[in-house]
Each structure stands twice: as C-alpha cells, then as structure tokens.
Amino acid sequence: MNNFMYSLYALLLGIIAFFTGEIVTFVMLGFILIALININTTLKKIANKDDDNSK
C-alpha cells in the first residue's frame, strides 16, 4: 500500500473512533501502525540491498 491508502485507513479509523468515543485507542493504533510501517520499510530496504549484492 502507498501513503494515500495509509492516510485513508487512518482517517476511517479516526471517524469511527470519534463516534464511538475510543480516541485513546485510535491514538495507540496509530502509533502501532506507524511502527509497523517503519519496520516494513526497513525490511524492504534490507531485502533490496541483499538482492543487489547477490547479482
């Protein structure tokens, strides 16, 4: 997914959280989502670097 899809997903969760009153849960899910995106990006960079070295 790209950044637009992540933003759309976060917006949707924010709207749901606002109406259900779960703002703290929304913030914590946001932190978890950001951490997972950073881990995924780092792993992709490592995999691409390994692919380049094996050629």
C-alpha positions as CSV (number, residue, x, y, z in Angstrom):
1,M,0.0,0.0,0.0
2,N,1.1,3.5,-0.5
3,N,0.9,6.6,1.8
4,F,-2.5,7.6,0.4
5,M,-4.0,4.3,1.4
6,Y,-2.5,4.5,4.9
7,S,-3.9,8.0,5.2
8,L,-7.3,6.9,4.1
9,Y,-7.2,4.0,6.6
10,A,-6.2,6.3,9.4
11,L,-9.0,8.7,8.5
12,L,-11.6,6.0,8.5
13,L,-10.4,4.7,11.9
14,G,-10.4,8.3,13.2
15,I,-14.0,8.8,12.2
16,I,-15.1,5.5,13.7
17,A,-13.1,6.3,16.9
18,F,-14.7,9.8,17.2
19,F,-18.3,8.4,17.1
20,T,-17.6,5.5,19.4
21,G,-15.5,7.6,21.9
22,E,-12.4,5.5,21.6
23,I,-9.9,8.3,20.9
24,V,-7.2,6.8,23.1
25,T,-7.4,3.5,21.3
26,F,-7.2,5.3,17.9
27,V,-4.0,7.1,19.0
28,M,-2.4,3.9,20.2
29,L,-3.4,2.1,17.0
30,G,-1.8,5.0,15.1
31,F,1.5,4.5,16.9
32,I,1.4,0.8,16.3
33,L,0.6,1.4,12.6
34,I,3.5,3.9,12.2
35,A,5.9,1.4,13.9
36,L,4.8,-1.4,11.6
37,I,5.2,0.7,8.5
38,N,8.7,1.7,9.6
39,I,9.7,-1.9,10.2
40,N,8.2,-3.0,6.8
41,T,10.1,-0.2,5.0
42,T,13.4,-1.1,6.7
43,L,13.0,-4.8,5.9
44,K,12.2,-4.0,2.2
45,K,15.4,-1.9,2.1
46,I,17.5,-4.7,3.5
47,A,16.0,-7.2,1.1
48,N,16.6,-4.9,-1.9
49,K,20.2,-4.4,-0.7
50,D,20.7,-8.2,-0.5
51,D,19.3,-8.7,-3.9
52,D,21.6,-6.1,-5.4
53,N,24.6,-7.7,-3.7
54,S,23.8,-11.2,-5.0
55,K,23.8,-10.1,-8.6
